[in-house]
Amino acid sequence: MDKLSITACVIIIGNEILSGRTQDENLSFIGKRCDESGIHLTEARVIPDDETVIVATVNEVRNNHTYVFTTGGIGPTHDDISTAAIAKCFKVKIERNPAAVAALEKYYEAGKLNEARLKMANIPAGAILIDNPVSGAPGFQIENVFVLPGVPMIMQVMFDGLVDRLAGGLPILTDSIVTNLTEGTLAEGLSALQDKYPAVSIGSYPYFKQGKLGVNLVIRSTNKDALVNSGEDIAALVTSLQGRILG
């Protein structure tokens, strides 16, 4: 597998995210973990708790990416429909998974594991469980799709537990340069540097703090020498334009 072609997509599932009632914390976490594993997170989508939308979205992106990570919709309530939707994507039945039941039995006190909670042990046939050391209810992997809960603390622990399953490339290194110059001043020079360093991604992110404008220049690459050299050239560009490097 070409290391540069190892890509991922995150699908954030939940009406509460789209409504603004809940702020997503999972995308940035997964993005950082993908960088560390040499996986290029190239796409993210936020979609509703709608089976038709989930099926269509997952089927589209799983054919275009090495890995797909979904978050949300695998709890015990009526609106947790992600598991059923994923089963439809792969045209398999949902089964009461004995290992998932055992995991829930370890977590809940005797008599507390009701049918609603046992819903979280219903897993698509042939899927591989993703252990949940926090609250018992597992996620699952089916082919290149990893289905995870939406609660950040639980999702993050479970994600860290599955990274050994991911075949990544070289870690993606990141550096940044903050300057008081504006994007318009830097644009021409940055364009030339991007052409000079095709192995480096140069991002320009303007900011407005305490009444002052500036730009945060973020550089990313799997090539350490290219990252260092491009950073030095960006710093030289800022200086040549009578700008200051702030960080």
FIKELUM-354070 format. One record per residue (C-alpha): residue in one letter; x, y, z. Coordinates in nm, 3 decimals. Layout:
N
ATOM  rest  east  north  up
ATOM  A  X  Y  Z
...
end
This chain:
247
ATOM  rest  east  north  up
ATOM  M  0.000  0.000  0.000
ATOM  D  0.128  0.343  -0.093
ATOM  K  0.184  0.520  0.239
ATOM  L  0.067  0.849  0.094
ATOM  S  -0.264  0.689  -0.004
ATOM  I  -0.363  0.586  0.349
ATOM  T  -0.662  0.810  0.414
ATOM  A  -0.948  0.829  0.661
ATOM  C  -1.288  0.989  0.692
ATOM  V  -1.474  1.068  1.013
ATOM  I  -1.854  1.058  1.014
ATOM  I  -2.007  1.236  1.314
ATOM  I  -2.362  1.111  1.362
ATOM  G  -2.609  1.300  1.574
ATOM  N  -2.896  1.547  1.560
ATOM  E  -2.759  1.705  1.878
ATOM  I  -2.438  1.800  1.699
ATOM  L  -2.620  1.952  1.403
ATOM  S  -2.851  2.150  1.631
ATOM  G  -2.561  2.299  1.823
ATOM  R  -2.681  2.160  2.157
ATOM  T  -2.366  1.947  2.180
ATOM  Q  -2.018  2.049  2.070
ATOM  D  -1.818  1.778  1.897
ATOM  E  -1.484  1.697  2.061
ATOM  N  -1.405  1.379  1.873
ATOM  L  -1.289  1.507  1.536
ATOM  S  -0.981  1.688  1.667
ATOM  F  -0.885  1.386  1.878
ATOM  I  -0.913  1.144  1.587
ATOM  G  -0.727  1.386  1.362
ATOM  K  -0.432  1.401  1.600
ATOM  R  -0.424  1.024  1.641
ATOM  C  -0.433  0.980  1.263
ATOM  D  -0.141  1.221  1.223
ATOM  E  0.059  1.020  1.477
ATOM  S  -0.019  0.700  1.287
ATOM  G  0.062  0.840  0.944
ATOM  I  -0.299  0.831  0.830
ATOM  H  -0.421  1.128  0.630
ATOM  L  -0.759  1.239  0.764
ATOM  T  -0.890  1.400  0.447
ATOM  E  -1.263  1.426  0.509
ATOM  A  -1.518  1.467  0.786
ATOM  R  -1.897  1.480  0.768
ATOM  V  -2.165  1.561  1.023
ATOM  I  -2.494  1.386  0.952
ATOM  P  -2.829  1.335  1.130
ATOM  D  -2.970  1.029  1.305
ATOM  D  -3.133  0.921  0.982
ATOM  E  -3.086  0.564  0.862
ATOM  T  -3.107  0.647  0.493
ATOM  V  -2.847  0.922  0.527
ATOM  I  -2.615  0.705  0.736
ATOM  V  -2.629  0.417  0.489
ATOM  A  -2.570  0.639  0.187
ATOM  T  -2.285  0.829  0.352
ATOM  V  -2.100  0.526  0.485
ATOM  N  -2.133  0.337  0.157
ATOM  E  -1.995  0.636  -0.031
ATOM  V  -1.693  0.710  0.185
ATOM  R  -1.589  0.353  0.269
ATOM  N  -1.512  0.300  -0.098
ATOM  N  -1.299  0.616  -0.115
ATOM  H  -1.094  0.588  0.205
ATOM  T  -0.869  0.335  0.373
ATOM  Y  -1.052  0.380  0.703
ATOM  V  -1.386  0.523  0.813
ATOM  F  -1.457  0.616  1.175
ATOM  T  -1.814  0.685  1.284
ATOM  T  -1.906  0.838  1.619
ATOM  G  -2.246  0.843  1.785
ATOM  G  -2.570  0.652  1.772
ATOM  I  -2.480  0.318  1.934
ATOM  G  -2.643  0.369  2.275
ATOM  P  -2.955  0.205  2.426
ATOM  T  -3.226  0.454  2.325
ATOM  H  -3.468  0.454  2.032
ATOM  D  -3.275  0.718  1.839
ATOM  D  -2.950  0.520  1.851
ATOM  I  -2.975  0.371  1.503
ATOM  S  -2.615  0.363  1.381
ATOM  T  -2.567  -0.012  1.438
ATOM  A  -2.874  -0.103  1.233
ATOM  A  -2.771  0.138  0.959
ATOM  I  -2.418  -0.002  0.938
ATOM  A  -2.558  -0.355  0.913
ATOM  K  -2.764  -0.239  0.614
ATOM  C  -2.453  -0.092  0.454
ATOM  F  -2.293  -0.435  0.448
ATOM  K  -2.619  -0.626  0.395
ATOM  V  -2.577  -0.840  0.705
ATOM  K  -2.807  -0.926  0.993
ATOM  I  -2.780  -0.794  1.347
ATOM  E  -2.709  -1.059  1.609
ATOM  R  -2.700  -1.064  1.988
ATOM  N  -2.324  -1.097  2.032
ATOM  P  -2.229  -1.325  2.326
ATOM  A  -1.898  -1.148  2.390
ATOM  A  -2.075  -0.813  2.396
ATOM  V  -2.332  -0.950  2.640
ATOM  A  -2.052  -1.077  2.863
ATOM  A  -1.887  -0.734  2.858
ATOM  L  -2.211  -0.568  2.965
ATOM  E  -2.269  -0.826  3.238
ATOM  K  -1.932  -0.737  3.387
ATOM  Y  -2.019  -0.370  3.393
ATOM  Y  -2.378  -0.372  3.522
ATOM  E  -2.488  -0.494  3.861
ATOM  A  -2.707  -0.803  3.876
ATOM  G  -3.059  -0.719  3.768
ATOM  K  -2.960  -0.390  3.604
ATOM  L  -2.893  -0.526  3.256
ATOM  N  -3.235  -0.471  3.102
ATOM  E  -3.343  -0.525  2.742
ATOM  A  -3.274  -0.160  2.650
ATOM  R  -2.914  -0.194  2.762
ATOM  L  -2.882  -0.533  2.594
ATOM  K  -2.957  -0.350  2.269
ATOM  M  -2.593  -0.239  2.286
ATOM  A  -2.493  -0.607  2.248
ATOM  N  -2.669  -0.628  1.911
ATOM  I  -2.384  -0.630  1.659
ATOM  P  -2.375  -0.682  1.280
ATOM  A  -2.289  -1.041  1.191
ATOM  G  -1.917  -1.086  1.126
ATOM  A  -1.812  -0.763  1.296
ATOM  I  -1.511  -0.750  1.530
ATOM  L  -1.575  -0.593  1.869
ATOM  I  -1.391  -0.282  1.991
ATOM  D  -1.340  -0.306  2.365
ATOM  N  -1.493  -0.043  2.592
ATOM  P  -1.307  -0.041  2.927
ATOM  V  -1.506  0.261  3.050
ATOM  S  -1.873  0.165  3.029
ATOM  G  -1.879  -0.190  2.896
ATOM  A  -2.076  -0.144  2.573
ATOM  P  -1.843  -0.226  2.284
ATOM  G  -1.808  -0.064  1.948
ATOM  F  -1.731  -0.271  1.643
ATOM  Q  -1.532  -0.293  1.322
ATOM  I  -1.674  -0.429  0.999
ATOM  E  -1.423  -0.429  0.712
ATOM  N  -1.270  -0.079  0.706
ATOM  V  -1.547  0.089  0.909
ATOM  F  -1.496  0.147  1.282
ATOM  V  -1.813  0.228  1.475
ATOM  L  -1.761  0.420  1.800
ATOM  P  -1.975  0.598  2.061
ATOM  G  -2.018  0.973  2.065
ATOM  V  -1.929  1.038  2.430
ATOM  P  -1.576  1.184  2.402
ATOM  M  -1.420  1.023  2.711
ATOM  I  -1.541  0.678  2.607
ATOM  M  -1.469  0.722  2.236
ATOM  Q  -1.113  0.836  2.301
ATOM  V  -1.024  0.540  2.520
ATOM  M  -1.176  0.300  2.269
ATOM  F  -0.994  0.465  1.978
ATOM  D  -0.661  0.433  2.156
ATOM  G  -0.739  0.065  2.198
ATOM  L  -0.788  0.004  1.827
ATOM  V  -0.489  0.187  1.678
ATOM  D  -0.292  -0.138  1.656
ATOM  R  -0.539  -0.249  1.390
ATOM  L  -0.452  0.045  1.167
ATOM  A  -0.177  0.019  0.908
ATOM  G  -0.041  0.370  0.879
ATOM  G  0.250  0.541  0.713
ATOM  L  0.509  0.784  0.839
ATOM  P  0.391  1.014  1.121
ATOM  I  0.271  1.352  1.000
ATOM  L  0.486  1.623  1.158
ATOM  T  0.352  1.970  1.231
ATOM  D  0.503  2.310  1.306
ATOM  S  0.365  2.663  1.310
ATOM  I  0.484  3.020  1.270
ATOM  V  0.274  3.309  1.398
ATOM  T  0.327  3.653  1.247
ATOM  N  0.172  3.999  1.260
ATOM  L  0.159  4.015  0.880
ATOM  T  -0.169  3.970  0.693
ATOM  E  -0.257  3.703  0.439
ATOM  G  -0.261  3.954  0.153
ATOM  T  0.099  4.051  0.227
ATOM  L  0.215  3.689  0.247
ATOM  A  0.010  3.534  -0.031
ATOM  E  0.253  3.563  -0.322
ATOM  G  0.555  3.446  -0.124
ATOM  L  0.367  3.155  0.034
ATOM  S  0.246  3.040  -0.306
ATOM  A  0.605  3.027  -0.430
ATOM  L  0.716  2.833  -0.122
ATOM  Q  0.433  2.583  -0.162
ATOM  D  0.556  2.518  -0.517
ATOM  K  0.912  2.481  -0.385
ATOM  Y  0.809  2.229  -0.119
ATOM  P  0.548  1.993  -0.268
ATOM  A  0.598  1.746  0.020
ATOM  V  0.483  2.011  0.269
ATOM  S  0.131  2.136  0.329
ATOM  I  0.135  2.509  0.411
ATOM  G  -0.182  2.642  0.571
ATOM  S  -0.258  3.008  0.637
ATOM  Y  -0.504  3.090  0.916
ATOM  P  -0.575  3.458  0.993
ATOM  Y  -0.659  3.569  1.344
ATOM  F  -0.781  3.881  1.522
ATOM  K  -0.663  3.915  1.882
ATOM  Q  -0.675  4.217  2.111
ATOM  G  -0.750  4.442  1.817
ATOM  K  -0.459  4.318  1.607
ATOM  L  -0.455  4.115  1.285
ATOM  G  -0.211  3.839  1.207
ATOM  V  -0.165  3.495  1.055
ATOM  N  -0.088  3.153  1.197
ATOM  L  0.109  2.958  0.936
ATOM  V  0.085  2.582  0.990
ATOM  I  0.316  2.347  0.804
ATOM  R  0.269  1.968  0.790
ATOM  S  0.478  1.696  0.631
ATOM  T  0.602  1.340  0.678
ATOM  N  0.947  1.463  0.570
ATOM  K  1.132  1.620  0.863
ATOM  D  1.399  1.790  0.650
ATOM  A  1.139  1.942  0.422
ATOM  L  0.942  2.062  0.725
ATOM  V  1.248  2.228  0.879
ATOM  N  1.367  2.383  0.553
ATOM  S  1.026  2.519  0.461
ATOM  G  0.989  2.661  0.811
ATOM  E  1.319  2.845  0.777
ATOM  D  1.214  2.983  0.437
ATOM  I  0.880  3.099  0.575
ATOM  A  1.056  3.275  0.861
ATOM  A  1.289  3.441  0.610
ATOM  L  0.988  3.549  0.404
ATOM  V  0.825  3.709  0.707
ATOM  T  1.145  3.895  0.791
ATOM  S  1.191  4.013  0.432
ATOM  L  0.844  4.166  0.443
ATOM  Q  0.931  4.357  0.766
ATOM  G  0.706  4.130  0.969
ATOM  R  0.758  3.990  1.316
ATOM  I  0.756  3.626  1.419
ATOM  L  0.540  3.596  1.730
ATOM  G  0.557  3.223  1.792
end
